[in-house]
Amino acid sequence: MTDQSPKPRLTSAPISGIERFDTGVNLGGLMSVLSEHLYSTPDVAVRELVQNAHDSILRRRWMENNGQSTLSNEDPQIRVTTDTVAQTLEVADNGSGLTQDEIHQMLATIGVGATGQLRQETENPDLIGLFGLGFLSTFVVADEVVVTTTSAKTPTETFQYRSADGYSYSVLPAQTAAVGTTVTLQLKAGYSDLSNDRMILSILDRYCRLLNIPISLNNGPAINLDAPWRWESSTREDRLKFAAAFDQRFEPLAAVPIEAEGQSVRGQMWVHGGSTYGNADNRSMSVFVRGMLLAENDIDLLPRWAGFVSGVIESPDLTPTASRETLQNDAAYTEAQMVIAEALIVGLSDTALHDPPAWRRILQRHSQALLGAAVTDDRLFQLVADQVVLPSTQGERTVAALRHGRRLYVSLGADGGFEELLFLARGIPVINGSRYGVVPFLRMYANKHGLDVVEIGTDGGNADVFEPVTLADNDLQWLQAELASEGEAIYPARFDPEEVPLVVVPDREAELKQRLESDELDASAGSGAAGLARLHTAGIEERSLVRVYVNMGCPTVQRVLELREQSPVGAMRAATLLRTLKTMMAASDRGRGGSVGVTQALSDALMVIDGLLIEGMVADE
């Protein structure tokens, strides 16, 4: 490599007493940064060599079309060869090659490349190289780099470039070879796996399979995939076949094209058979620019609700960073996001209309994820509102099947508990609102259909279910003393069915406040996220985490209170049994109460039963 910047020196007369100097360049330090720290993986060296070969072939086409070289009868090709014994990797092309002057000017000068010069001359959108830096990546993995090249301009002259470190090099005439370039890497010991054909095939398959120039490994068949969006027309079957060949993680269920008039973004997406949980984020978007992979998993190009979608796009307008491993978040990137989101919504609608079997599979696998998607776009809501199923105490049902009159009952708890006991007895389905997207979907559905959403476990929901009853202070104090445990509050109420004496109702809002304000939140989320969460719960007042609603419409409860004055011992025994029932209910709600509490409650109940048995034996005598 040559250093084009001279040592610091005075370049002009002083201006206002200030001397001006050229900036010096530490070539060794620059080489270290560029070759060792610019790229995230040494695999990139293979990608860079293939990119250079690709651009060299396009350069030769341009030269032939513009009379700068004779026409070639050869089909363009890139050949990759590995040798595990010699520990070498070779990339050859039949492109334009380089003259001796071009080796010095382009190959051995940092920041200068034949591609950049050609792009200025031709404005060819298919050229890949940008910065003239990719060749440096070879010195990360190789002890020596040998470039043998014959220019189409001077087909009788072949030259060989050699460098062991990138700092210095030699250029000598070589035995005449065909027009094109062969780059041979003598691999370092730590990178000898790059001479393994399986390793190289996986790298080529990852980075290069959408190039439109055939690439072969060890004279085998071309590894390229033919992208359906490049065809004049393609079918659902074509797109699905491509998705199955491209996606090694999940089975594709349906594929949709990305095609927008006037937009440069092209490609396709597919709904994959990944996780069925609605909040599982299995988004995947591979981004190719001019046929080469730049970003393997740029999930931000997909909508956040699309956790069940993978895709491939390519666009000449997307701008890579210097390492060509990520994309710049610029106006073209934002435009691509909008094009992709629109294509996905249209594609899902088209699948539902024209491919019912695939749509049924999507609904079966991703029903809960589609709940979250539906609230982001009214078209998606109209598409899935009457088809998706929601988890409930009566199993998975459509929202229409879970209506109870003009109401939808939803629990914010993660598991069953009092909701199952009380509402199963009443024959009312309760929807599990802890699942992803359920509550906002229900609110949107209710708003569109004139329904009410009753959120059980909140003040509003409890007021709808439990009719408050006023008790004398002494009765209320007695119930609090005999039935309530620490952290529980007694609420006299009237509710159906009357056979249920009491229910244990966790205060879901107070529960949320406690969970969000706990120390554990700071460990699992950043302090900024914790602060935002606490702003949400700041308006929730401190109160008991559990409410025990005592059914004053239950005849047994009424008799217990009447017995309290007549037979205090009998009333206490009855209260012990009710407390046992309450503790068992609490234990069924996410383990509330714990094994110690349940054991103690059972022990108390057995003592009451033993006492009753003894009294019965005495009476019999």
Secondary structure, 3 states (H helix, E strand, C coil): CECCCCCCCECCCCECCECCECCCCCHHHHHHHHHHHCCCCCCHHHHHHHHHHHHHHHHHHHHHHCCCCCCCCCCCCEEEEEECCCCEEEEEECCCCCCHHHHHHHHCECCCCHHHHHHHHHCCCCCCCCCCCHHHHHHHHEEEEEEEEECCCCCCCEEEEEECCCCCCEEEEECCCCCEEEEEEEECHHHHHHHCHHHHHHHHHHHCCCCCCCEEECCCCECCCCCHHHCCCCCHHHHHHHHHHHCCCCCEEEEEEEECCCCCCEEEEEEECCCCCCCCCCCEEEEEECCEEEECCCHHHCCCCCCCEEEEEECCCCCECCCCCCECCCHHHHHHHHHHHHHHHHHHHHHHHHCHHHHHHHHHHHHHHHHHHHCCCHHHHHHHCCCCEECECCCCEEHHHHCECCEEEEECCCCCCHHHHHHHHHCCCCEECCCCCHHHHHHHHHHHHCCEEEEECCHHHHHHHCEECCCCHHHHHHHHHHHCCCCEEEEEEECCCCCCCEEEEECHHHHHHHHHCCHHHHHHCCHHHHHHHHHHHCCCCCCCCEEEEEECCCHHHHHHHHHHHHCHHHHHHHHHHHHHHHHHHHHHCCCCCHHHHHHHHHHHHHHHHHHHHHHHHHHHC
